[in-house]
Amino acid sequence: MVLSRQLSARFVLTKTQPNLIVQNIGQSRQVLLMTSRLVVLGKRTCITAFITVAMIQSAWAESVTLSGLHLFGLDAAGNLEIPTGGLYTYVPNGGNFDLWVTQGGISDPFINGPTRDNAGISVPLNPGSYTFSIFGASGCGEGQSIFPCASPQYGLNLFFNGNGDTPGISVMAATNYSATPPFPAFSANSGTTVNLSGSAQVAGAGTLVFTDGATSVTLTNFQWSVPMVYNLDRISNFTTSPDGSRDFVGQFALQVSTTRPLPEPSTLVLLASGLVGLLAGRRYLISPEGQPRI
């Protein structure tokens, strides 16, 4: 939600150096500029500038945050296999294996970890495209051509803005067994899933799009692959250290867009010029002898 803010800035120019007092009136994330007037107070000259928000919405509005992930196995009918879920980024860890995350490819550094006490994530999502790779311990012995512990399908819940009770996006897809496309199709999941902590079963979001005010986050890709697909050993159950067994590896992608109009470059230049002008005015208002010019 875009709020509205009015700022009152008072520049007090004295013989030594100006003091700046900024008072927030209301709450806003919109900016533009306005009017100034001179007030003479004896030997001190004040410039009072009122910065009033007009009808332009700011590009600096607070972004959506990806704040949690929970991945879980589903049976062939799409039902949750384990009531408490599967792999998650929840802290404090309640016993589930952790889900380890990189922002980018499967070789990029982890953004959570290195231990389960640091497994949480908080990723600001500004307009643009994002790709995340996710890793989970297999819990299976090596040597199988088909992992007996792999579920027929997997679901992933995405949580936003610190809300761990209700998923903003829920996706599901059949387990992937190939390193090359085409990968199994994915779809929105509206079945029984779990919250971020695994403490309660909740309905899936039933959508691949999360909307917060003027910002939309759309999931554009999801896959979860058995360990023999990528043959990587980067993590263990509760740390980002290898454990001698190959990892489950997945990936998902997000597209973030906003309907907020971005301020024109000329608007930013106008605002900057106005502030520079106010500062430059001090050189004129204060004489070389330190006395105000009335």
C-alpha positions in Angstrom: 0.0 0.0 0.0 1.3 3.5 -0.9 1.0 5.9 2.0 1.1 9.6 1.9 3.7 11.7 3.6 4.1 15.4 4.1 7.5 16.7 5.2 8.2 20.1 6.7 11.9 21.1 6.5 13.2 24.2 8.3 16.6 25.5 7.4 17.9 28.0 10.0 20.9 30.0 8.7 23.1 31.6 11.3 26.6 33.1 11.3 28.2 29.7 11.9 26.4 27.0 10.1 22.8 26.2 9.2 20.8 23.7 11.2 18.4 21.4 9.6 15.3 20.2 11.3 13.0 17.8 9.5 9.6 17.0 10.9 7.6 14.1 9.6 3.9 14.8 9.3 1.9 11.8 8.5 3.4 8.7 6.8 4.4 8.5 3.2 6.6 7.2 0.6 5.9 9.9 -2.0 8.0 12.9 -2.7 7.9 16.1 -4.7 8.6 19.7 -4.0 7.1 23.1 -3.4 7.3 26.4 -1.9 9.7 28.4 0.1 9.5 31.7 1.9 11.9 33.9 3.7 11.3 34.9 7.3 13.6 37.5 9.0 14.1 37.0 12.7 16.4 39.9 13.9 19.9 39.0 12.9 19.0 35.5 11.9 17.4 34.6 8.7 15.3 31.5 8.3 14.3 29.7 5.2 11.2 27.6 5.7 10.6 25.1 2.9 7.5 23.1 2.8 7.9 19.8 0.9 4.4 18.6 0.1 3.7 15.4 -1.6 1.9 15.9 -4.8 0.3 13.3 -7.1 3.5 11.4 -8.0 4.1 8.0 -6.4 7.7 7.3 -5.4 9.9 4.6 -6.9 11.3 4.2 -3.4 8.2 2.5 -2.0 9.0 -0.4 0.3 9.6 -3.6 -1.7 7.9 -7.0 -1.1 10.1 -9.4 0.9 10.5 -13.1 0.3 10.6 -14.2 3.9 10.3 -18.0 3.9 10.1 -21.3 1.9 8.7 -24.7 2.8 9.1 -27.7 0.4 7.2 -30.9 1.0 6.5 -34.2 -0.6 3.1 -35.0 -2.2 1.6 -38.4 -3.1 0.3 -39.1 -6.6 -3.0 -37.5 -5.8 -1.4 -34.3 -4.6 -1.9 -35.0 -0.9 0.6 -34.0 1.8 2.7 -37.0 2.7 4.1 -35.9 6.1 1.9 -33.7 8.3 4.8 -31.5 9.4 6.0 -30.9 5.9 9.5 -31.4 4.7 12.4 -28.9 4.2 12.1 -25.3 5.3 13.9 -22.1 6.1 12.2 -21.7 9.5 14.1 -20.5 12.6 14.3 -21.9 15.2 14.5 -25.3 13.7 11.9 -27.7 15.1 13.4 -30.9 13.7 12.8 -30.7 10.0 15.7 -30.7 7.6 16.7 -27.2 6.3 16.2 -25.9 2.8 19.3 -24.1 1.6 19.0 -21.3 -0.9 21.2 -19.5 -3.4 20.1 -16.5 -5.4 21.1 -17.5 -8.9 22.5 -20.8 -10.1 23.4 -24.0 -8.4 27.0 -22.9 -7.9 26.3 -19.6 -6.4 26.8 -18.9 -2.6 24.1 -19.6 -0.2 22.0 -16.7 1.2 21.2 -18.6 4.3 23.2 -20.8 6.7 25.8 -21.9 7.5 23.9 -23.6 10.3 20.2 -24.2 11.1 20.3 -21.2 13.4 20.8 -19.0 10.3 18.5 -20.9 7.9 16.0 -18.0 7.6 15.8 -15.8 4.5 14.7 -12.2 3.9 15.1 -11.2 0.3 13.8 -7.8 -0.9 12.0 -8.1 -4.2 12.2 -5.0 -6.3 10.8 -5.0 -9.9 12.8 -7.4 -12.1 13.5 -11.1 -12.5 14.9 -13.5 -9.9 16.2 -17.0 -10.0 16.7 -19.1 -6.8 18.3 -22.6 -6.5 17.3 -24.7 -3.5 19.1 -27.7 -1.9 17.9 -30.4 0.4 19.6 -33.4 2.0 18.5 -36.7 0.4 18.2 -38.9 3.5 18.8 -41.8 1.1 21.7 -44.2 0.7 23.9 -43.8 -2.4 23.8 -46.2 -5.3 20.2 -46.3 -6.3 19.2 -45.5 -9.9 15.8 -44.3 -8.6 15.8 -42.9 -5.1 13.2 -44.8 -3.0 12.7 -41.9 -0.8 11.7 -39.4 -3.6 8.0 -38.5 -3.5 6.0 -38.6 -6.8 5.4 -34.9 -6.5 6.7 -32.0 -4.5 5.1 -28.8 -3.4 6.7 -25.5 -2.5 5.1 -22.7 -0.4 6.5 -19.2 -0.6 5.9 -16.8 2.3 6.1 -13.0 2.1 6.6 -10.0 4.3 7.1 -12.0 7.5 3.8 -13.9 7.3 4.6 -17.5 8.1 1.1 -18.6 8.6 -0.4 -18.2 5.1 1.5 -18.9 1.9 1.4 -16.2 -0.7 2.3 -18.6 -3.6 1.9 -22.4 -3.6 3.2 -24.5 -6.5 3.5 -28.2 -7.2 5.2 -30.4 -9.9 6.1 -34.0 -10.5 9.6 -35.0 -9.4 12.2 -34.3 -12.0 14.7 -37.0 -13.2 16.4 -35.2 -16.1 19.0 -32.4 -16.3 17.7 -31.3 -19.7 14.3 -29.8 -20.7 11.4 -30.4 -20.9 10.9 -30.5 -17.1 7.7 -31.6 -15.5 4.9 -29.1 -15.7 4.1 -27.1 -12.6 0.8 -25.6 -11.4 -0.7 -23.7 -8.5 -1.5 -25.9 -5.5 -4.7 -25.3 -3.5 -4.6 -28.6 -1.6 -3.6 -29.2 2.0 -0.1 -27.8 2.7 1.8 -26.6 5.7 2.7 -23.3 7.2 6.3 -22.1 7.4 7.1 -23.7 10.7 5.4 -27.0 9.9 3.3 -26.6 13.0 -0.1 -26.5 11.2 -1.7 -27.7 8.0 -3.0 -24.9 5.9 -4.7 -24.6 2.5 -2.3 -23.9 -0.4 -2.5 -20.4 -1.9 -4.0 -21.8 -5.1 -2.2 -19.2 -7.1 1.2 -18.5 -8.6 0.8 -14.7 -8.1 1.3 -12.8 -4.9 0.0 -9.2 -4.9 0.8 -6.6 -2.3 -0.6 -3.2 -3.1 0.7 -2.2 -6.5 3.4 -4.9 -6.6 2.9 -8.4 -8.1 5.2 -11.4 -7.7 4.7 -14.1 -10.2 6.3 -17.6 -10.1 7.5 -18.4 -13.6 9.4 -21.7 -13.0 9.7 -24.5 -10.5 11.4 -27.9 -10.5 12.7 -30.3 -7.9 15.2 -32.9 -9.0 16.5 -36.2 -7.5 20.2 -36.2 -6.4 21.5 -38.2 -9.4 20.4 -35.4 -11.8 23.1 -32.8 -10.8 25.4 -35.0 -8.7 26.2 -32.3 -6.2 27.1 -32.5 -2.6 27.0 -29.0 -1.1 24.9 -29.4 2.0 23.8 -31.6 4.9 20.7 -31.8 7.0 21.4 -28.8 9.1 24.5 -27.1 7.6 25.8 -25.8 4.3 28.7 -28.3 4.5 29.0 -31.5 2.4 28.0 -34.7 4.1 29.2 -37.3 1.5 25.7 -37.8 -0.1 24.3 -36.2 -3.2 21.7 -33.5 -2.7 18.2 -32.9 -4.0 18.4 -29.7 -6.1 15.6 -27.5 -7.3 15.0 -24.1 -8.8 12.3 -21.5 -9.0 12.0 -18.2 -10.7 10.0 -15.0 -9.9 9.0 -12.0 -11.9 8.3 -8.9 -9.9 6.3 -6.0 -11.4 4.7 -2.8 -10.2 2.0 -0.5 -11.4 3.6 2.5 -9.6 4.8 5.1 -12.1 8.5 5.8 -11.7 9.4 9.5 -11.3 10.7 11.2 -14.4 14.4 12.0 -14.3 13.5 15.7 -14.7 11.5 15.5 -11.4 14.6 14.2 -9.6 16.7 16.9 -11.1 14.2 19.5 -10.1 14.2 18.3 -6.5 18.0 18.2 -6.3 18.3 21.6 -7.9 15.9 23.0 -5.3 17.9 21.7 -2.4 21.1 23.0 -3.9 19.5 26.4 -4.4 18.5 26.5 -0.7 22.0 25.8 0.4 23.4 28.3 -2.1 21.1 30.9 -0.7 23.0 30.9 2.5 26.0 32.4 0.8 23.9 35.3 -0.3 21.9 35.8 2.9 25.0 35.9 5.1 27.4 38.6 4.3 31.2 38.1 4.3 31.3 39.8 7.7 28.9 37.2 9.1 25.9 39.7 9.2 22.6 38.7 7.6 21.7 40.7 4.5 18.2 42.0 5.1 
